[in-house]
């Protein structure tokens, strides 16, 4: 009975630690927020991740405006907070697309969509 209990506890810890080890990097905060409706243009993109990451790519595109030139430079330094200034934006539906390498070495991508409508 004692051996079965030890085996069960060991198995439980092994499974719990496996889930932690395979967790990927994720956005924990963004401004603009995903699916947000804005009446004023944001002056920057602010991204916070759950761990230090290397942000490989960050792009902004509007459905009507197309690709928007932003001042993003790759940085070899891993960090968990990124702040990228934006040019003036026209009313549109925008998508922020990001790609990173997490602490575990895995490449992760995601996007954030927001709508800018100053008429209201």
N, CA, C and O atoms as a MOPAC input file, in Angstrom:
PM7 MOZYME 1SCF
protein

 N      0.82600 1    -1.19400 1     0.00000 1
 C      0.00000 1     0.00000 1     0.00000 1
 C      0.86900 1     1.25600 1     0.00000 1
 O      0.58600 1     2.21400 1    -0.71900 1
 N      1.92900 1     1.24400 1     0.81100 1
 C      2.82800 1     2.39100 1     0.89600 1
 C      3.46800 1     2.67000 1    -0.45700 1
 O      3.56900 1     3.82800 1    -0.86500 1
 N      3.90600 1     1.61400 1    -1.16700 1
 C      4.54000 1     1.78400 1    -2.47800 1
 C      3.57300 1     2.38400 1    -3.48800 1
 O      3.98000 1     3.21000 1    -4.30500 1
 N      2.29700 1     1.98700 1    -3.45500 1
 C      1.30400 1     2.54000 1    -4.37300 1
 C      1.09000 1     4.02600 1    -4.10000 1
 O      0.93300 1     4.81100 1    -5.03600 1
 N      1.08200 1     4.41200 1    -2.84400 1
 C      0.90200 1     5.82100 1    -2.48500 1
 C      2.08300 1     6.64500 1    -2.97200 1
 O      1.89500 1     7.70700 1    -3.56500 1
 N      3.28800 1     6.17100 1    -2.73000 1
 C      4.48900 1     6.87300 1    -3.20000 1
 C      4.46200 1     6.97500 1    -4.72100 1
 O      4.76400 1     8.03000 1    -5.27700 1
 N      4.10200 1     5.88500 1    -5.39400 1
 C      4.04200 1     5.88300 1    -6.86100 1
 C      3.00800 1     6.90200 1    -7.36100 1
 O      3.27400 1     7.62500 1    -8.32200 1
 N      1.85700 1     6.96500 1    -6.73200 1
 C      0.80200 1     7.90100 1    -7.14100 1
 C      1.24800 1     9.34900 1    -6.94900 1
 O      1.00300 1    10.19500 1    -7.80900 1
 N      1.89500 1     9.63100 1    -5.83800 1
 C      2.37700 1    10.99200 1    -5.57900 1
 C      3.46300 1    11.36800 1    -6.58500 1
 O      3.46100 1    12.48000 1    -7.11200 1
 N      4.37900 1    10.45900 1    -6.84900 1
 C      5.44400 1    10.71500 1    -7.82200 1
 C      4.86300 1    10.96800 1    -9.20700 1
 O      5.28700 1    11.89500 1    -9.89700 1
 N      3.91100 1    10.16400 1    -9.61200 1
 C      3.27200 1    10.33400 1   -10.91800 1
 C      2.55100 1    11.67700 1   -10.99800 1
 O      2.63900 1    12.36600 1   -12.01400 1
 N      1.84600 1    12.05100 1    -9.94400 1
 C      1.12200 1    13.32900 1    -9.93300 1
 C      2.09900 1    14.49400 1   -10.11500 1
 O      1.84600 1    15.38500 1   -10.92600 1
 N      3.20800 1    14.49900 1    -9.37400 1
 C      4.20100 1    15.57100 1    -9.50500 1
 C      4.82500 1    15.58600 1   -10.90300 1
 O      5.04700 1    16.65600 1   -11.47200 1
 N      5.10200 1    14.42900 1   -11.44600 1
 C      5.69300 1    14.37000 1   -12.78800 1
 C      4.75000 1    14.97400 1   -13.82200 1
 O      5.18700 1    15.73000 1   -14.69000 1
 N      3.48100 1    14.65400 1   -13.73900 1
 C      2.50600 1    15.21500 1   -14.67900 1
 C      2.32500 1    16.71400 1   -14.46800 1
 O      2.21800 1    17.46500 1   -15.43800 1
 N      2.29100 1    17.15000 1   -13.23900 1
 C      2.12800 1    18.58000 1   -12.95300 1
 C      3.31500 1    19.37400 1   -13.48300 1
 O      3.12800 1    20.43200 1   -14.08300 1
 N      4.51300 1    18.88900 1   -13.27400 1
 C      5.70600 1    19.58900 1   -13.74700 1
 C      5.80700 1    19.56300 1   -15.26500 1
 O      6.33000 1    20.50500 1   -15.86100 1
 N      5.32100 1    18.50800 1   -15.90100 1
 C      5.32700 1    18.44100 1   -17.36100 1
 C      4.46200 1    19.54700 1   -17.93700 1
 O      4.85900 1    20.18500 1   -18.91200 1
 N      3.29800 1    19.79100 1   -17.36700 1
 C      2.42500 1    20.86200 1   -17.85200 1
 C      3.08500 1    22.21600 1   -17.69800 1
 O      2.94400 1    23.07000 1   -18.57300 1
 N      3.79100 1    22.42800 1   -16.62600 1
 C      4.49000 1    23.69900 1   -16.42400 1
 C      5.60300 1    23.85300 1   -17.46100 1
 O      5.77800 1    24.93100 1   -18.02900 1
 N      6.34200 1    22.79300 1   -17.70400 1
 C      7.47200 1    22.86600 1   -18.63100 1
 C      7.03200 1    23.15200 1   -20.06000 1
 O      7.78200 1    23.76500 1   -20.81900 1
 N      5.83300 1    22.72300 1   -20.44400 1
 C      5.38100 1    22.91000 1   -21.80800 1
 C      4.50000 1    24.13400 1   -21.99000 1
 O      3.94800 1    24.33300 1   -23.07300 1
 N      4.35500 1    24.94800 1   -20.97500 1
 C      3.58500 1    26.18000 1   -21.11900 1
 C      4.36000 1    27.14300 1   -22.00900 1
 O      5.57500 1    27.28700 1   -21.87100 1
 N      3.65300 1    27.80100 1   -22.92200 1
 C      4.29700 1    28.73000 1   -23.84800 1
 C      4.10200 1    30.16700 1   -23.39100 1
 O      3.26400 1    30.46100 1   -22.53900 1
 N      4.88300 1    31.03800 1   -23.96900 1
 C      4.78500 1    32.46400 1   -23.69400 1
 C      3.41900 1    32.96900 1   -24.14000 1
 O      2.86900 1    32.50900 1   -25.14100 1
 N      2.88000 1    33.92100 1   -23.38300 1
 C      1.56100 1    34.45800 1   -23.70600 1
 C      1.48500 1    35.92800 1   -23.31300 1
 O      2.16800 1    36.37500 1   -22.39200 1
 N      0.65300 1    36.66100 1   -24.02000 1
 C      0.38200 1    38.05700 1   -23.67100 1
 C     -0.49200 1    38.06600 1   -22.41800 1
 O     -1.51900 1    37.39000 1   -22.36900 1
 N     -0.08500 1    38.83100 1   -21.40900 1
 C     -0.90500 1    38.98200 1   -20.21000 1
 C     -1.58200 1    40.35400 1   -20.16900 1
 O     -2.54600 1    40.54800 1   -19.42800 1
 N     -1.08100 1    41.30500 1   -20.96400 1
 C     -1.69500 1    42.63000 1   -21.06200 1
 C     -1.30400 1    43.24400 1   -22.39400 1
 O     -0.16700 1    43.10900 1   -22.84500 1
 N     -2.25600 1    43.91900 1   -23.01600 1
 C     -1.93800 1    44.67600 1   -24.22400 1
 C     -2.74900 1    45.95400 1   -24.24800 1
 O     -3.88300 1    46.00800 1   -23.77300 1
 N     -2.14000 1    46.97500 1   -24.80900 1
 C     -2.83900 1    48.22700 1   -25.07200 1
 C     -2.41900 1    48.65900 1   -26.46300 1
 O     -1.24200 1    48.93000 1   -26.69800 1
 N     -3.36300 1    48.72600 1   -27.38400 1
 C     -4.79100 1    48.47100 1   -27.25200 1
 C     -5.06800 1    47.00300 1   -26.89500 1
 O     -4.28600 1    46.10600 1   -27.21100 1
 N     -6.19700 1    46.79500 1   -26.23100 1
 C     -6.61500 1    45.44900 1   -25.85900 1
 C     -7.23500 1    44.75100 1   -27.06400 1
 O     -7.74400 1    45.39800 1   -27.97900 1
 N     -7.18500 1    43.43100 1   -27.05000 1
 C     -7.78600 1    42.66900 1   -28.13500 1
 C     -9.28900 1    42.93900 1   -28.19400 1
 O     -9.96200 1    42.95900 1   -27.16300 1
 N     -9.80200 1    43.14300 1   -29.38800 1
 C    -11.21700 1    43.41400 1   -29.66100 1
 C    -11.71700 1    44.71800 1   -29.06000 1
 O    -12.91900 1    44.87600 1   -28.84500 1
 N    -10.81500 1    45.65300 1   -28.78500 1
 C    -11.24800 1    46.93300 1   -28.21400 1
 C    -11.77800 1    47.86100 1   -29.30200 1
 O    -11.39800 1    47.76300 1   -30.46900 1
 N    -12.66700 1    48.76300 1   -28.88900 1
 C    -13.25400 1    49.79400 1   -29.74700 1
 C    -12.74100 1    51.12700 1   -29.21600 1
 O    -13.08400 1    51.52000 1   -28.10100 1
 N    -11.92500 1    51.82500 1   -29.99900 1
 C    -11.30600 1    53.06600 1   -29.53900 1
 C    -11.91200 1    54.26500 1   -30.25600 1
 O    -12.19300 1    54.21100 1   -31.45300 1
 N    -12.10900 1    55.35200 1   -29.50600 1
 C    -12.58900 1    56.59600 1   -30.11400 1
 C    -11.43300 1    57.56500 1   -30.35100 1
 O    -11.58500 1    58.55100 1   -31.07200 1
 N    -10.28300 1    57.28800 1   -29.74700 1
 C     -9.07100 1    58.08400 1   -29.95900 1
 C     -7.93800 1    57.15000 1   -30.36200 1
 O     -7.81600 1    56.03800 1   -29.84900 1
 N     -7.11400 1    57.62300 1   -31.28900 1
 C     -6.00200 1    56.80000 1   -31.77000 1
 C     -4.98400 1    56.56800 1   -30.65600 1
 O     -4.63300 1    57.50600 1   -29.93900 1
 N     -4.50600 1    55.33800 1   -30.50200 1
 C     -3.45200 1    55.08400 1   -29.51900 1
 C     -2.14000 1    55.69100 1   -30.00900 1
 O     -1.89400 1    55.76800 1   -31.21300 1
 N     -1.30600 1    56.11800 1   -29.07200 1
 C     -0.00600 1    56.67000 1   -29.46800 1
 C      1.10000 1    55.62500 1   -29.41100 1
 O      2.23000 1    55.88000 1   -29.82700 1
 N      0.76200 1    54.43200 1   -28.88600 1
 C      1.76600 1    53.37100 1   -28.76900 1
 C      1.08800 1    52.01300 1   -28.63200 1
 O     -0.08900 1    51.90900 1   -28.28500 1
 N      1.87100 1    50.98200 1   -28.91600 1
 C      1.48500 1    49.60400 1   -28.61900 1
 C      2.24800 1    49.21900 1   -27.36400 1
 O      3.45900 1    49.42300 1   -27.27800 1
 N      1.54600 1    48.66500 1   -26.40000 1
 C      2.15900 1    48.22200 1   -25.15000 1
 C      1.82300 1    46.73900 1   -24.98300 1
 O      0.65000 1    46.37100 1   -24.91600 1
 N      2.84300 1    45.89600 1   -24.91600 1
 C      2.65200 1    44.45500 1   -24.75000 1
 C      3.40100 1    43.97000 1   -23.52100 1
 O      4.56300 1    44.31800 1   -23.31100 1
 N      2.72200 1    43.16000 1   -22.70900 1
 C      3.35900 1    42.51200 1   -21.56200 1
 C      3.14100 1    41.01300 1   -21.69100 1
 O      2.03100 1    40.55200 1   -21.95800 1
 N      4.22200 1    40.25600 1   -21.49700 1
 C      4.17400 1    38.80600 1   -21.60600 1
 C      4.37300 1    38.16500 1   -20.23700 1
 O      4.81600 1    38.82400 1   -19.29600 1
 N      4.04300 1    36.87200 1   -20.12600 1
 C      4.14300 1    36.16100 1   -18.85500 1
 C      5.57000 1    35.75900 1   -18.49400 1
 O      5.80400 1    35.20400 1   -17.42100 1
 N      6.52100 1    36.03700 1   -19.38100 1
 C      7.92800 1    35.72800 1   -19.12500 1
 C      8.77800 1    36.57400 1   -20.06400 1
 O      8.25700 1    37.20800 1   -20.98200 1
 N     10.07000 1    36.58300 1   -19.83700 1
 C     10.97600 1    37.28100 1   -20.75500 1
 C     10.97400 1    36.56500 1   -22.10200 1
 O     11.09800 1    35.34200 1   -22.16900 1
 N     10.83100 1    37.34800 1   -23.17700 1
 C     10.79700 1    36.80500 1   -24.53400 1
 C     11.66400 1    37.66600 1   -25.43700 1
 O     11.99500 1    38.80300 1   -25.09900 1
 N     12.02700 1    37.11400 1   -26.59000 1
 C     12.67300 1    37.89800 1   -27.64900 1
 C     11.62200 1    38.14400 1   -28.71200 1
 O     11.18400 1    37.21100 1   -29.38400 1
 N     11.21700 1    39.38600 1   -28.86800 1
 C     10.21600 1    39.75000 1   -29.86200 1
 C     10.89500 1    39.82000 1   -31.22300 1
 O     11.73000 1    40.69300 1   -31.46100 1
 N     10.53800 1    38.90000 1   -32.11700 1
 C     11.17900 1    38.80200 1   -33.42800 1
 C     10.52900 1    39.70600 1   -34.46100 1
 O     11.21500 1    40.27500 1   -35.31000 1
 N      9.21500 1    39.84100 1   -34.39300 1
 C      8.49400 1    40.63900 1   -35.38800 1
 C      7.26900 1    41.26700 1   -34.74600 1
 O      6.62700 1    40.67500 1   -33.87800 1
 N      6.95900 1    42.47200 1   -35.18800 1
 C      5.75200 1    43.17100 1   -34.75500 1
 C      5.27200 1    43.98400 1   -35.94800 1
 O      5.99100 1    44.84800 1   -36.45100 1
 N      4.06500 1    43.70500 1   -36.39400 1
 C      3.51200 1    44.38900 1   -37.56100 1
 C      2.13600 1    44.93200 1   -37.22600 1
 O      1.42000 1    44.38000 1   -36.39000 1
 N      1.77600 1    46.02500 1   -37.89300 1
 C      0.45900 1    46.63300 1   -37.73900 1
 C     -0.12100 1    46.83200 1   -39.12400 1
 O      0.53200 1    47.38900 1   -40.00600 1
 N     -1.35000 1    46.37600 1   -39.31600 1
 C     -2.00700 1    46.58400 1   -40.60800 1
 C     -3.47100 1    46.91900 1   -40.38800 1
 O     -4.10900 1    46.42400 1   -39.45800 1
 N     -3.99200 1    47.77400 1   -41.26700 1
 C     -5.39900 1    48.14500 1   -41.23800 1
 C     -6.12100 1    47.51200 1   -42.40600 1
 O     -5.52700 1    47.29900 1   -43.46400 1
 N     -7.39800 1    47.20600 1   -42.22700 1
 C     -8.16500 1    46.60100 1   -43.31900 1
 C     -8.20600 1    47.52400 1   -44.53100 1
 O     -8.09800 1    47.06300 1   -45.66800 1
 N     -8.36100 1    48.82900 1   -44.29200 1
 C     -8.41000 1    49.80600 1   -45.38500 1
 C     -7.03800 1    50.43300 1   -45.64400 1
 O     -6.67600 1    50.69000 1   -46.79200 1
 N     -6.28400 1    50.67600 1   -44.58100 1
 C     -5.01100 1    51.39000 1   -44.69200 1
 C     -3.86400 1    50.51100 1   -45.17900 1
 O     -2.86900 1    51.02200 1   -45.69300 1
 N     -3.99200 1    49.20100 1   -45.02500 1
 C     -2.88900 1    48.30300 1   -45.36900 1
 C     -1.81400 1    48.34000 1   -44.28900 1
 O     -2.09300 1    48.69000 1   -43.14200 1
 N     -0.59300 1    47.98200 1   -44.65400 1
 C      0.51200 1    47.94100 1   -43.68900 1
 C      0.84900 1    49.34000 1   -43.18900 1
 O      0.93000 1    50.29200 1   -43.96500 1
 N      1.04300 1    49.44400 1   -41.88500 1
 C      1.41900 1    50.70800 1   -41.24800 1
 C      2.88200 1    50.59300 1   -40.83100 1
 O      3.27400 1    49.62600 1   -40.17700 1
 N      3.68100 1    51.57800 1   -41.20800 1
 C      5.09500 1    51.58200 1   -40.82800 1
 C      5.19100 1    51.95700 1   -39.35100 1
 O      4.72800 1    53.01900 1   -38.93500 1
 N      5.79900 1    51.06400 1   -38.56600 1
 C      6.00100 1    51.33800 1   -37.14200 1
 C      7.48600 1    51.23700 1   -36.83000 1
 O      8.25500 1    50.62700 1   -37.57300 1
 N      7.87000 1    51.84500 1   -35.72200 1
 C      9.27500 1    51.90000 1   -35.33200 1
 C      9.62300 1    50.71000 1   -34.43900 1
 O      9.90000 1    50.87500 1   -33.25100 1
 N      9.60500 1    49.50900 1   -35.02400 1
 C      9.97300 1    48.31300 1   -34.27600 1
 C     11.35800 1    47.86000 1   -34.70400 1
 O     11.63000 1    47.69700 1   -35.89400 1
 N     12.21900 1    47.66000 1   -33.73800 1
 C     13.56200 1    47.13500 1   -33.97200 1
 C     13.72900 1    45.87600 1   -33.12600 1
 O     13.44600 1    45.88000 1   -31.92800 1
 N     14.19000 1    44.80200 1   -33.75800 1
 C     14.48200 1    43.58800 1   -32.99100 1
 C     15.55300 1    43.87000 1   -31.96100 1
 O     16.49600 1    44.62100 1   -32.20800 1
 N     15.39400 1    43.26000 1   -30.81000 1
 C     16.36300 1    43.41800 1   -29.73300 1
 C     16.81200 1    42.02600 1   -29.30500 1
 O     15.97500 1    41.15100 1   -29.08300 1
 N     18.09700 1    41.81200 1   -29.18800 1
 C     18.60600 1    40.50300 1   -28.77100 1
 C     18.32600 1    40.23200 1   -27.30000 1
 O     18.37400 1    39.08800 1   -26.84800 1
 N     18.03800 1    41.28300 1   -26.56700 1
 C     17.76900 1    41.16600 1   -25.13200 1
 C     16.33700 1    40.67800 1   -24.90300 1
 O     15.38900 1    41.24500 1   -25.44700 1
 N     16.18700 1    39.64300 1   -24.10900 1
 C     14.84900 1    39.16200 1   -23.75400 1
 C     14.28100 1    40.03800 1   -22.64600 1
 O     14.99400 1    40.42600 1   -21.72000 1
 N     13.00100 1    40.34400 1   -22.75000 1
 C     12.30500 1    41.11100 1   -21.71600 1
 C     10.82700 1    40.77000 1   -21.77400 1
 O     10.37400 1    40.10300 1   -22.70400 1
 N     10.08000 1    41.22500 1   -20.78500 1
 C      8.65800 1    40.87900 1   -20.74800 1
 C      7.73100 1    42.04400 1   -21.09200 1
 O      6.52500 1    41.83800 1   -21.22100 1
 N      8.25500 1    43.25500 1   -21.24400 1
 C      7.43600 1    44.42900 1   -21.55700 1
 C      8.00900 1    45.13600 1   -22.78600 1
 O      9.21400 1    45.37000 1   -22.88200 1
 N      7.12200 1    45.46800 1   -23.71800 1
 C      7.51600 1    46.16600 1   -24.94700 1
 C      6.60400 1    47.36400 1   -25.15400 1
 O      5.39800 1    47.29200 1   -24.91700 1
 N      7.19600 1    48.47200 1   -25.59900 1
 C      6.47400 1    49.72100 1   -25.84200 1
 C      6.95100 1    50.26300 1   -27.18600 1
 O      8.12000 1    50.61800 1   -27.34400 1
 N      6.03300 1    50.32300 1   -28.15400 1
 C      6.39600 1    50.75600 1   -29.50500 1
 C      5.51800 1    51.93900 1   -29.88800 1
 O      4.29300 1    51.82200 1   -29.92400 1
 N      6.14000 1    53.07600 1   -30.17400 1
 C      5.38600 1    54.26800 1   -30.56100 1
 C      4.72300 1    54.06500 1   -31.91500 1
 O      5.23200 1    53.34600 1   -32.77400 1
 N      3.56300 1    54.72000 1   -32.08800 1
 C      2.80100 1    54.61700 1   -33.32700 1
 C      2.70700 1    55.96500 1   -34.02400 1
 O      2.73700 1    57.00700 1   -33.37100 1
 N      2.59400 1    55.94800 1   -35.35200 1
 C      2.29100 1    57.18600 1   -36.07200 1
 C      0.80100 1    57.50000 1   -35.88800 1
 O      0.07200 1    56.72300 1   -35.27100 1
 N      0.35800 1    58.62500 1   -36.41800 1
 C     -1.07000 1    58.94200 1   -36.39100 1
 C     -1.82200 1    57.88700 1   -37.19900 1
 O     -1.40300 1    57.51700 1   -38.29600 1
 N     -2.93000 1    57.40800 1   -36.64800 1
 C     -3.71900 1    56.37800 1   -37.31400 1
 C     -5.07700 1    56.92600 1   -37.73300 1
 O     -5.69200 1    57.70800 1   -37.00800 1
 N     -5.53800 1    56.51000 1   -38.90800 1
 C     -6.87000 1    56.86300 1   -39.39200 1
 C     -7.87800 1    55.82900 1   -38.88000 1
 O     -7.49600 1    54.74100 1   -38.44800 1
 N     -9.15800 1    56.17800 1   -38.93500 1
 C    -10.19500 1    55.22300 1   -38.55300 1
 C    -10.07400 1    53.96700 1   -39.41400 1
 O     -9.95600 1    54.05000 1   -40.63700 1
 N    -10.10400 1    52.80500 1   -38.76300 1
 C     -9.95100 1    51.54000 1   -39.48000 1
 C    -10.06100 1    50.40600 1   -38.46100 1
 O    -10.16100 1    50.64300 1   -37.25700 1
 N    -10.04200 1    49.19800 1   -38.95200 1
 C     -9.91800 1    48.00500 1   -38.11200 1
 C     -8.48200 1    47.52300 1   -38.27500 1
 O     -8.05100 1    47.18900 1   -39.37900 1
 N     -7.74900 1    47.49100 1   -37.17100 1
 C     -6.31500 1    47.19200 1   -37.20300 1
 C     -6.01300 1    45.82900 1   -36.57900 1
 O     -6.71200 1    45.35500 1   -35.68400 1
 N     -4.94900 1    45.22700 1   -37.08600 1
 C     -4.44100 1    43.98000 1   -36.51500 1
 C     -2.96300 1    44.15200 1   -36.19500 1
 O     -2.16100 1    44.50800 1   -37.05900 1
 N     -2.61800 1    43.89200 1   -34.94200 1
 C     -1.22200 1    43.84400 1   -34.50100 1
 C     -0.82700 1    42.36800 1   -34.54200 1
 O     -1.48100 1    41.53700 1   -33.91300 1
 N      0.22400 1    42.04200 1   -35.26900 1
 C      0.69600 1    40.66000 1   -35.35800 1
 C      2.10000 1    40.59600 1   -34.77400 1
 O      2.97700 1    41.36900 1   -35.15900 1
 N      2.30700 1    39.66900 1   -33.84000 1
 C      3.61400 1    39.54200 1   -33.20200 1
 C      4.11400 1    38.10600 1   -33.30200 1
 O      3.33500 1    37.15500 1   -33.36100 1
 N      5.44400 1    37.98000 1   -33.31800 1
 C      6.11600 1    36.68200 1   -33.28600 1
 C      7.27700 1    36.79200 1   -32.30700 1
 O      8.01000 1    37.78000 1   -32.31100 1
 N      7.43900 1    35.77700 1   -31.47300 1
 C      8.49100 1    35.80300 1   -30.45300 1
 C      9.12100 1    34.44100 1   -30.29500 1
 O      8.61300 1    33.43400 1   -30.78800 1
 N     10.24000 1    34.43300 1   -29.59800 1
 C     10.84300 1    33.19200 1   -29.10900 1
 C     10.81200 1    33.28000 1   -27.59000 1
 O     11.33600 1    34.21900 1   -26.99100 1
 N     10.18400 1    32.27600 1   -26.98400 1
 C     10.05000 1    32.25000 1   -25.53700 1
 C     11.27600 1    31.67900 1   -24.85700 1
 O     12.23000 1    31.25500 1   -25.50900 1
 N     11.23500 1    31.67500 1   -23.54800 1
 C     12.34800 1    31.16000 1   -22.75100 1
 C     12.60200 1    29.68200 1   -23.02600 1
 O     13.71900 1    29.19400 1   -22.85300 1
 N     11.55200 1    28.97000 1   -23.46000 1
 C     11.69700 1    27.54600 1   -23.75800 1
 C     12.23900 1    27.28800 1   -25.16400 1
 O     12.41700 1    26.13600 1   -25.56000 1
 N     12.50500 1    28.37500 1   -25.93000 1
 C     13.04500 1    28.23300 1   -27.27300 1
 C     12.00200 1    28.05900 1   -28.36200 1
 O     12.34500 1    27.97000 1   -29.54100 1
 N     10.73100 1    28.00900 1   -27.97900 1
 C      9.67100 1    27.84200 1   -28.96800 1
 C      9.24800 1    29.17400 1   -29.56600 1
 O      9.19700 1    30.19500 1   -28.88000 1
 N      8.94800 1    29.14200 1   -30.85800 1
 C      8.43800 1    30.31500 1   -31.56600 1
 C      6.92100 1    30.34300 1   -31.36300 1
 O      6.23900 1    29.33600 1   -31.55300 1
 N      6.40900 1    31.51100 1   -30.97500 1
 C      4.97900 1    31.69600 1   -30.72500 1
 C      4.53700 1    32.95100 1   -31.45800 1
 O      5.25400 1    33.95200 1   -31.47300 1
 N      3.35200 1    32.89900 1   -32.06800 1
 C      2.79700 1    34.05900 1   -32.76200 1
 C      1.39200 1    34.33200 1   -32.25900 1
 O      0.72400 1    33.44600 1   -31.72500 1
 N      0.95500 1    35.56000 1   -32.43300 1
 C     -0.39800 1    35.91600 1   -32.04600 1
 C     -0.79500 1    37.22500 1   -32.67900 1
 O      0.01200 1    37.88600 1   -33.33200 1
 N     -2.05000 1    37.59600 1   -32.48100 1
 C     -2.49700 1    38.88000 1   -32.99400 1
 C     -3.50400 1    39.51700 1   -32.05500 1
 O     -4.13800 1    38.85900 1   -31.23000 1
 N     -3.62100 1    40.81300 1   -32.21700 1
 C     -4.52200 1    41.63800 1   -31.41900 1
 C     -5.26000 1    42.52600 1   -32.40700 1
 O     -4.63700 1    43.21600 1   -33.21400 1
 N     -6.57400 1    42.50900 1   -32.34400 1
 C     -7.39100 1    43.30100 1   -33.25500 1
 C     -8.06300 1    44.41400 1   -32.46600 1
 O     -8.57800 1    44.19400 1   -31.37000 1
 N     -8.05100 1    45.62300 1   -33.04500 1
 C     -8.78400 1    46.73100 1   -32.42800 1
 C     -9.38000 1    47.60600 1   -33.51900 1
 O     -8.88700 1    47.64800 1   -34.64600 1
 N    -10.44900 1    48.30000 1   -33.16100 1
 C    -11.14100 1    49.18300 1   -34.09300 1
 C    -10.97800 1    50.62000 1   -33.63400 1
 O    -11.17300 1    50.93100 1   -32.45900 1
 N    -10.61900 1    51.49900 1   -34.56600 1
 C    -10.51900 1    52.92700 1   -34.29000 1
 C    -11.63300 1    53.61900 1   -35.06100 1
 O    -11.68800 1    53.55100 1   -36.28900 1
 N    -12.51800 1    54.28500 1   -34.32800 1
 C    -13.62900 1    55.01000 1   -34.93700 1
 C    -13.82000 1    56.30300 1   -34.16400 1
 O    -14.49100 1    56.32600 1   -33.13300 1
 N    -13.22300 1    57.38400 1   -34.67000 1
 C    -13.28500 1    58.66000 1   -33.95500 1
 C    -14.63000 1    59.35000 1   -34.12700 1
 O    -14.96700 1    60.22900 1   -33.33300 1
 N    -15.41100 1    58.97800 1   -35.14200 1
 C    -16.75600 1    59.55000 1   -35.30800 1
 C    -17.67300 1    58.88000 1   -34.30300 1
 O    -17.68200 1    57.65500 1   -34.17300 1
 N    -18.42400 1    59.67000 1   -33.61200 1
 C    -19.20900 1    58.96200 1   -32.63600 1
 C    -20.34200 1    59.68000 1   -32.12700 1
 O    -21.07700 1    59.15900 1   -31.28800 1

